[in-house]
Amino acid sequence: MSERSLPALDLSPAFVEAARTSKAWPFEEARKLVKRIEKRDPSIPVLFETGYGPSGLPHIGTFGEVARTTMVRTAFRILTEDKIPTRLLCFSDDMDGMRKIPENVPDQEALKPYLQMPLTVVPNPFGGDYKSFGDHNNAMLRRFLDTFGFEYEFASATEYYKSGKLDGILLKAVEKYQELMDVMLPTLGEERRATYSPFLPISPISGRVLYVPMKDVNAREGTITFEDEDGTDVTLPVTGGKVKLQWKPDFGARWAALNVDFEMFGKDHGPNMPVYDRICQVLGGTPPEHFVYELFLADDGSKISKSKGNGLTIDEWLTYASPESLALYMFQKPKTAKKLYFDVIPRAVDEYLAFAGKFAEMTPEQKLMNPAWHIHSGNVPEISSPVPFAMLLNLVSASNAENKDVLWAFITRYAPGVTKDTHPKLDELVTYAIRYFDDFVKPSKQFRAPDDVERTALEALDAALAALPAGADGNTIQDAVLDVARKIERYQDHTKKSPDGGPGVSVAWFQVLYKVLLGLEQGPRFGSFVALYGIAETRALIAKALSGELAA
């Protein structure tokens, strides 16, 4: 169990009233839960559950599931004025057999004898004090969740099966064996149907999890009989950790045994949802409220695969951006398939800063629609960053900064009084920006030499910048940049109007500036960038572009 307490919430009448009609998706899900329990004893906790397969280390999907479930839990707490207790149970399926040896473990050969054995029996290949591979991965899960400050209880399938916590539902499953088979068999192919059983005995001979047909299921005795690996018939009680359930029946049985009220899962589970529900009902339970989220896609639009490594790991995201930016990405449009790759990070960072920065000035209705409220469980910190992340990336690019001090010299000149001490969040961003630039922007930078029209335009821009007063702000600089383009036919946009009634400016002008001066396809508002980088420094950059030094 985590030792954190739930964060305090603003339960003022204005917030509670706003929550009742908020269109933010966590509130829409939480209202279903309020309806579900309206006739129930209010002292019974509402149970939120998330599942974890400990055959590997926790990953970005694990974070997303717990983060999103926590968001619904927080929404439920405010809707009920925090008068109804809630629990979040993170359940580890650590009694599953090890079907294959993970590629990222040392001494893979040593694990071969343990294939198909429960993960909590497989020796821990990483060494240390953990009794088993399952125990090691469970500890990694708890450390992972604690790092992000989630309030949760941890549950081990092995402990639940062996301690007898699931004995009641297992005996019920023996009693309802045929009904369970009637639910499962239509979902299986002909060959699988011939040998299928919802029960998986642990072989007394080998210790392996066996996928074998049942020779007898005795409801009165609470036992099953099957042929063990040596060809002998063995009878085992289904209780006490001698037998576990197949994963689909296990899903529904756990809901029934624990009275789970809410569980979300990915779209890949969607087709099985009616099976889980029916299993739960056969065993006397009420299926929980569900939330099915879309899966993430790789940069080429394909499904992310852990084995292919074609997505983004949690460690990779946190190397270049904050946990809050990742939580924002999880909050936004959970029912829409989204690309999860490195190029989504800068936008997520800046969007988070924008949402958090506006939070204090909002009405209760607006605050509950603001992702920052859901990310921070209502306790949004005061965050001020005078320089967006995308701008920092461009600053690193233009200045070729290798260390933070160089960037801070620009920032302090741009925003007097802003220092590492006054803006620690900005100091974090500076670190992230240098890492991100070095690993993703720098390798793809490609300057282009200006053509004749572009040379003329850049010369005019240099003259316009030279004429500006010292300390000109971003808006003044942006106006000067636009004025240059308005006189050049190539950059005129006749679908827009300039302040003097002439044509507006095409985005092509800014694409040229970023490509020729920074070697990038795009960037933030150019006037703001010049104000940060410096007029003199920008003019020096233009001189390098005109001399051919940048594109050399």
N, C-alpha and C positions, 0 to 999 in steps of 0.2 A: 504494500500500500504506500502511496506517496504520502509524505508528511506535510504537504501543503494544505492550507485551508482554502476554502472557496473565496474568491475576491468579493469584497462588499459591493453592493449595487445601489445606485440611486433609485429608490423606490417611491419617489415623490409622486403624487397623484398625476401630475402632467406626464411623467415618463410612463407610468403604468397605462394611462389612457392612450398614449401614443402607441404603445406596444400592441394594444388590442387591434389596431388597424394597420400597423406597419406592413408594407409590402416586401420588406427584406425577406429573403427565402428562409433564414432560420426562424423567423417569427411565424411564417406560414406553416412550417413543419411543427413548431412548438404548439400552435393552436390545435393541431390534430391530437396532440398528446393531452392537452387540457380537456378536450372533448372525451377522449378515451377514458379518463379517470374521474369524470365528473360525478359518478355515483359510487366511487370507491372510497374506502376509509382513507382520509387525508394523511394519516400517520404512516401509511405504507409508502416507502420510498419509490420514486419512479426510477427504473433501472435502464440506463443507457449502456449499450455494449459495443465493443469493437473487437475484432478477431485478429490474430497474428499467427502466421505460419513460421515457426522458428527454425525452419530448415536453412534459413539464411539470415543475414543481419537486417535490422530495421532499415527501411528505405523511405523515399520521398512519399510513396503512397501511404505508408504507415502514418507518417506525420499528417498527411492530408485527412485521413480518416478520423484520427483523434482530434485534430484541430476543428474540423467541421462538426463533429459530434459535440465537442465542447461549445461551439457557437450555438447549436440548437439547445443545449442544456442551459446556457446563460439566458437565451430568449425565454425558455420555459420558466426559469426562476423569476424573471421580471413580470411575466404574465400572471404568475400565481403569487406575486408579492413575496416570494421566497418563503411561503408558509408550508410548502410541501417538500419534504426531503428528497434529494436526488443522489444517485450514485452513478459513477462511470466505471464500468468493469472492463479492463483490457485482458481478454482471454487468449492464452497461448495454447495452441493445439500441439503441445509438446509430446503427446503420446503417439502421434503419427509415426509410422515407420519411415526410416530414411530410405527413400526410393532410389536416390542416386547420390553419389559423393560430390559435394559442391567443389567447384573448380578453384575457389579462393581459400582453400584450407591447406595447411602444411601436411606433409606425409600422407597423401591420399591413399597410398597402398595400405597403410595400417588400418584404414577404416573399412576396407573391403569385407572383412568377416562380419561386419555389423550392419550390412545392408538389410533393409526391411525390419530392423529392430527399432523399438521406440527411441525417439531422439534423446530421451532422458536416460537411456541405457548406453547409448553410443559414447565412447570415451571422448573427452574434450581434446581435440587436436591442437588447441592453442596453449595447452599447459595451464599452469596457475592452480588456483584453489577450487575451481568449479568441478563438480563431480562428473558432469557429462557435457556433451555438445549442446543438448537442450538447455541445461542450466546456464551455460556460458551465454547462449543467445538470448535467453530470458533476461539475464543480467544486463546485456547490451540494450535490450528493449527498455528496461527500467531506467538505465542511465540516460538513454536517448530521450525518453519522455520527461524525465526530471530536468534535463538540460533546457527544455522549452517551457518548464514551469506548469505542466498540466497537473490537475488534481484528479487522481484516479486510484482505483484499486487493481492490483494485479492478481490474475487467477491462472493457475497451471492446470491443464487438463489431467496430467498425471496425478497431481495431488487430489483433484476432485474425484477422479475415478478410484484411486486407491483408498482414500479416506472414507468413502461411502457416501459422499455428498450427492452422487448421481445414482446410488443404488435404487432408490425409489423409481426413478424414471426407467432404469434398465429392467427392473422387474415388470414394469408396465409394458415395456417394449416386448418382453417375452409373452406376456398375456395377449398383446395386440399384434403378435407376429404376422399373422396372415393379412391383417389390414395394412400393415406396413409394406408387406410384399405386394399387395394390390396397388399401393401407391407407386412403388418403385419399379415394378416389372415393366409397365407400359413405357417407361422412359428409357429402357435399355434395348440394345440390339439382341438378336436371337441367341448368339453364342454366349453373351454375358448373362442373359436371363437363365441359362441352364445351370450356371454355377453361383448365381448371386445369393448373398445373404446380407441383411443389414448388420449382422454381428461379425466382428473380426476378433477371433480368439488370439491370445498371445500363447504361442506354442510352449508347453512345459518343457519340451525337449531342447529347442533351439533358441527360444526367447524372441522369435520373429513374429511380426504381425501377419497373420495368415488370411489370405483371401480364398476361403474354401466354402463349399456348400454345406448346409446343415443336414445331418442325418436324423436328428431329433431335436425338437424344441419343447421343453417340458415346463409349462406355465406353473404347474402345481409346485414343482421343485425349484423353479427359477434357474434351470440349467439348459445348456446346449450340448449336443454331441456332434462330433465331427471327426474326420480322419486326419490324424497328425502326419507330420512329414515322414515318419518311419512306417506309415501304413497301418498303424493301430488306431482303433477308435478311442477317443478321449471324451469324457464328460466333464465340463467345467461349470461352476456357478457363474452367472453373468455379473455378479457383484464383486466388490473388493479389488477391482483393477485387473481381473483375470481376462476380461473381454472389453473391447471398446466398440463403438459404433462406426459404421462407414460414414464418410464425411457429410453426405447429404442428410441421412437420418440424424447424424450428430448435431447438425445445425438446428433442425427443428426440435430435437429432443432437449437441447440445451435451453432453447427458448421456453419450452414447457417446464423444465425443471427449475429454472431460475426466475421465471415470470419476467422475462425481458420485455421492456416496453418500447424500446427504440433501437434499431440497428440499421446502419447504412452499409451499402456495398457497391462495388463497381458494376458496370453494365454487363460484364462477362458473367455475373451471377444472375442477371435478370431472368433468363429463361428457366432457372431452377427455383425462382422465388415461389411459384405455386406449389412446388414439391415440398420446400421447407415448411411452408404454411400448413399444408395438409398433414405432414408428419406431426407437427406441433399439435394440431387439432385432434388427430388420432390418439395422441398421448395425453389428451385432456387439457391442453393449454390453449391460450389465445395468442395468435401470432402478433408480434410487435408491429408498430408502425415502421414502415420502410422508407428509405430514401435511396434511390438508385442514381449514382453519379456516373458521368461519362469518363471514359479513360483518356489518358494523355497520349499525345502523338509525338513522334520524333520530328526532326526538322524537315524530313521529306514527306511527312504526312502518314508514315506507317505507324503501326501500333508499337509502343515501347515494349521492349523485351529485355528482361534482366540478363538473360543468357547472351543476347547479342550486344548488350551494353550500348544501345543506340539512343539512350535518353540521358537525363541529367540526374546525378545522384544528389542526395541531400548535402553531402560534404562539398560537392562542387558548387552548388548554389551558395552555401554559406561561406565559401572562399571569396566570393565576389559580391555578396550582398547580405543584408540582415535577415534574421528569421521573420521579422514583421513583413518584409516584402514577399517572402514565400507564403506566409499566411494570407496576405492579400490575394495572391494568385490562386490560392485554394478557395478563398471566399467568392471570387468573381465567377459567375456563370458556371456553377458546378455541373449543370446538366448539358453543357456544351463541350464537345471535344476540343481541346486546346493543345497547341504545340508547346511542348516543355523542352526547350533547348536554350542555349546560352543567350541567344539574341533577344529573349523575352525579359531578361533580367533588368537592364537599365530602365525600361519603361515601368516595370513593377516597382522599382525603387522610387522613382519620381512620383508615381501615382500614390504610393503609400505616404510619402512626405506631404503631398498636396492634401490628401484626405485628413491626415493628422494635424496639419497646420491650420486647416479651416475649422477644426472640430469645436474649439472653445466658443466661437462666435455663433454657433448654430442653435436653432430651436430644438426642443426635445424630439419633435418629429423628424427633423433633419439628422440629428445625431444618431437616431436608431436606424436610419438608412445609410449612415456613413460606415464603410467597412472597418474603419479604425475602432469603432465601438465594439464590433464583433471580434476583431483581432485581439483587443485588450480586455475583453469581458467587461466593458463599460468603463474601465479605468485608463483612459487615454492620456499618456504623458504629454507634457507641453514640449512640442518639437518645433524648432525654428532652424531652417537651413536656407540662408540667403543665396546659395548656389545649388542649382539642380545637379543631379548625378550626371545627366547627359552633357551638361556644360563642363563639368569636371573632366569628363572623358575627352572633350575637345581641347580643354586647357592642357591636359597631359600630352595630347597629340601635338599641339602647336609648340609647346615648350620643351618637348622631349624630356619631361621631368622624370628623373629616376628615383627621387625621394620626396618625402612629404614637405620638407622645408621649402623647396622651390615653389610648390603649389601654394603653400600658406603665405608666401611673400606676395603672390598675385592676389590672393583672397583678401589679405589684410589691407592692401592698397585699395582694392575695389570696395570693401566694406569696413571702414575704420572702426576699431573697437571689437571686431569679430576675431576671436582667437581660439586656439585649441581648448582653452579652459572654459570660455564662455559658451562654446558650441561643440561639446564633445561628440554629438551625433555627426556633425559635419566632418570632424576629424576622422571618424570611422569611415565616412564616405570617401575621404581622400585616400585612405588605405585601400579600400575596395576598388576605387577608380584606377589606381596605379596597377594593381593586380590584373584587373579586367583588360586594361589597355595592353599591358605586356603580353597577355596570353591570347587575346582575341582580336584586338584592333590593329596592333602593330604588324602582325604577320600578314594582314590583308590590305594594309595601306598601299595605295598605288596612285602616285601623283600623275597628273596629265599636264602636258605643256599647253599653254593657251594658244588658240588660233588668233588670226589678225583682229577679228571683232572683239574677242575676249581681251586681247592685249590693250586695245583702245579703252575698253570698259574698265579694266583694272587700273590703267593710268589715270582715268577720270576719277575712280574711287580713291586712289592715293591722294589726288589733289583735294578732293572733298574732305577726306579725313584730316589733311594738313590744315584745312581752313577752320576746323572745329575748335572751340575753346578748350583749354585744358580742363579735365574733369567732366567733360560732356557725359551725360548719362546714356543708358541703353536706348531710350526712346529717341533722343536727339540723333544718336548715331544711326539708328535704324532708318529714320527719316532721310538722312543724308545718303545712305546706301540705296534707298528706294528712288531718290531723286536722280541718281546716276543712271539707273536702269530705265527710268521713264523716257529718257532721251534717245534710247537705243532701240531700234525697231525689233530686233531679235527678242528682246525681253519684254516687249509690250504685250499685255493681255487685254484685248478689246472687249472681253466679257466683264471686265471690272472698270471702275472709274477712279481716277486719282482725285485728290482734293481740288485741283484746278479744273476738273472736268475732262481732262485727257484720259488716255488709257491707263489701266492699272499695270501692275508688275507681275510677270509670270514667275512661277516657282523655278523655272529653268535658270534664272539669274542666281538664285541661292545654291542650286545644285552645282553651278559652275564654281562659285566661291569655295564651297567645301571640297570639291574634287581637285581644283587647281591649287588651293592654298593649304589644305589639310590632308589630301589624299583619301578622302572619305566620300561616301555617296550622299550622306545627309548629316544634318546636325541641328542643334536648337536655334533659337532666334539669333540671327547673326549680329544684330546691334548689341544685344546683351553679352554675347561672346566677346566682342571687341572691347566693351566697357570693362570686362573682367580681365582680359588678356592685356589690354593697353593699346591705345591708338598708335604710339610709336612702334610697339612690337608688331602690330598688325601691318603697319606700313613697311617694316623691315621684311615681313613675310611676303608682302606683295612684290617687293624689290627682288627677293630670291626667286619668286615664280617668274617674273619678267626676264630675269637673267638666265633662266634655265637651270638654276642650281637645284630646285626642288625635284624636278622631273628627271634629273640626271641619273 
